[in-house]
Amino acid sequence: MKFSKLDLLTLLISLFLFSSCKDASTIGLDIDPNNAIKGTLLDTATVTSRTVTDIPTATYSTGAGMQRYPLGFMVDPVFGTTTSSIAMSVNLPSATAYSFGKVPEIDSVVLVMPFQKTSTTAITGSTILNNEFYGDSTAVYSVNVHQLSSNLSTQSTWLSNKTYATGDLLGTFTGAIKPNTRVSIVDIVTGGTDTVRSVQPQLRIRLNPALIQNKIIAIDSINRNTNVKFNERFKGLKVTATSATKTGGIMFLNFSTDSSNVEIYYKKQTSTIDKKDTVLVRFPILTTVNAVAASITHDYANTPIATQLATPAEYQTTYIQSLGGVRNKITFPYLKDLVSKVGAKMVINKAELVIDISDPADTIPFKTPPRLALYRYDIAEQRQQIADNNPYSNTNTTGDIRTATSQIPFGGYYNPTKKSYTFVVTNYIQDIIDGKTVDYGTYLTTTPYSEFNLFPFPTTASRAVIGSFNNTGNRKIRLNIYYVKASQ
């Protein structure tokens, strides 16, 4: 008998819930007791997980950049060395030509880059402030600013693994990074008294005035008529960071607002011949106007990750890392055989993929990621949302109506009590068992707490060591299937 009516199927499931089962338990520790469902639990389905490299991704497309950009240098005893630099176009103060006047004299030049800080409301209703820094914020960092050797704005792609050649060193900052500390600055008031005000946390790097005088002020005014002409002469900047300490870290900077600039303070001739006023002009660095790109490298030499990538096999632990590092490929090799083993069609009430952290210490500088992402491959090896994270809507007509009507959260958030993550994958597993979806590979990686990234945008820097299905320490990845039998 085949069920064509949703209410008839629901009635059948309800009857089975009150019938005798071989295991009248709940999913136990991996499910809220208040939401527990009675029925048969299958928690021995094989789940394989292997560490594989992630793919490079675009960090900029014309007129649009990322929410935040990574900068830093981090040494991890498990994950090796990660470096991230930022290349950026510098734009004119306005769409029209800018004139410095007659015989301008530079006082000082500062590269201003605000730290990215977001506020997110958690499931519990509390507010989480995410300062987007990962690693040791107390370390001493050296941040260098070079001029780019080629025009960044004319590149065709800005992938995360692309490198950008540089020329002159324009400035250096050495000190601790303070992503949560507001900064006091002096506002220049032409013809009036300068004022002091407090601004958002930002990285401020002094640039060489003589070099900026030569590279920006001294160029022909015709080359400051448009951004296109200006970028041909002043090709942009590249910012790199290192740390003298063993750990280091990755900071995140914001180029999506008009707060990131090259600030030039200079003396400008007034109407009085013998008098000059100090003037501030800002050359913006803004992703809505021109290119900003991240360049990231990973060195896994002499780490267990290098071993797993070179020799794929079943290991006790596997690894996931942000910034386009490594992810987990998960497979469910025997799901298609479950129906024959159970002896009847299976109607899944709930399926959960549970991922235990192998090392649950969760301490600075290598904090456990607050959220993970789970997605699948299609036959063309293109990333697709899991059915349980793809609800149907008027704007998503290819989504899953079951997900839209159930309104069950997909999950993926870190549970600090259980030291694990849980994803609800009921519809995905049902479709694999029924043969409606082929398991071409399911992938697990990190994602920012505030948004779910299907692609590996380098907007978070966390990493995790997770237990495999065969982990003898009982910290493992597992699939809990809660089902009833249905007549054929």
Secondary structure as GFF3:
##gff-version 3
##sequence-region A 1 488
A	DSSP	alpha_helix	6	17	.	.	.	ID=ss1
A	DSSP	three_ten_helix	28	30	.	.	.	ID=ss2
A	DSSP	three_ten_helix	33	35	.	.	.	ID=ss3
A	DSSP	beta_strand	40	45	.	.	.	ID=ss4
A	DSSP	beta_strand	48	53	.	.	.	ID=ss5
A	DSSP	beta_strand	60	61	.	.	.	ID=ss6
A	DSSP	beta_strand	64	65	.	.	.	ID=ss7
A	DSSP	beta_strand	69	76	.	.	.	ID=ss8
A	DSSP	beta_strand	80	88	.	.	.	ID=ss9
A	DSSP	beta_strand	105	114	.	.	.	ID=ss10
A	DSSP	beta_strand	118	121	.	.	.	ID=ss11
A	DSSP	beta_strand	127	130	.	.	.	ID=ss12
A	DSSP	beta_strand	134	135	.	.	.	ID=ss13
A	DSSP	beta_strand	140	148	.	.	.	ID=ss14
A	DSSP	three_ten_helix	152	154	.	.	.	ID=ss15
A	DSSP	beta_strand	166	176	.	.	.	ID=ss16
A	DSSP	beta_strand	183	187	.	.	.	ID=ss17
A	DSSP	beta_strand	195	199	.	.	.	ID=ss18
A	DSSP	beta_strand	202	207	.	.	.	ID=ss19
A	DSSP	alpha_helix	209	212	.	.	.	ID=ss20
A	DSSP	pi_helix	213	217	.	.	.	ID=ss21
A	DSSP	three_ten_helix	221	224	.	.	.	ID=ss22
A	DSSP	alpha_helix	227	233	.	.	.	ID=ss23
A	DSSP	beta_strand	237	243	.	.	.	ID=ss24
A	DSSP	beta_strand	248	253	.	.	.	ID=ss25
A	DSSP	beta_strand	261	269	.	.	.	ID=ss26
A	DSSP	beta_strand	276	284	.	.	.	ID=ss27
A	DSSP	beta_strand	292	299	.	.	.	ID=ss28
A	DSSP	alpha_helix	304	310	.	.	.	ID=ss29
A	DSSP	beta_strand	317	321	.	.	.	ID=ss30
A	DSSP	beta_strand	326	331	.	.	.	ID=ss31
A	DSSP	three_ten_helix	335	337	.	.	.	ID=ss32
A	DSSP	alpha_helix	338	342	.	.	.	ID=ss33
A	DSSP	beta_strand	345	356	.	.	.	ID=ss34
A	DSSP	beta_strand	372	377	.	.	.	ID=ss35
A	DSSP	beta_strand	383	385	.	.	.	ID=ss36
A	DSSP	three_ten_helix	387	389	.	.	.	ID=ss37
A	DSSP	alpha_helix	401	406	.	.	.	ID=ss38
A	DSSP	beta_strand	411	415	.	.	.	ID=ss39
A	DSSP	beta_strand	420	424	.	.	.	ID=ss40
A	DSSP	alpha_helix	426	434	.	.	.	ID=ss41
A	DSSP	beta_strand	442	446	.	.	.	ID=ss42
A	DSSP	beta_strand	463	467	.	.	.	ID=ss43
A	DSSP	beta_strand	477	486	.	.	.	ID=ss44
###
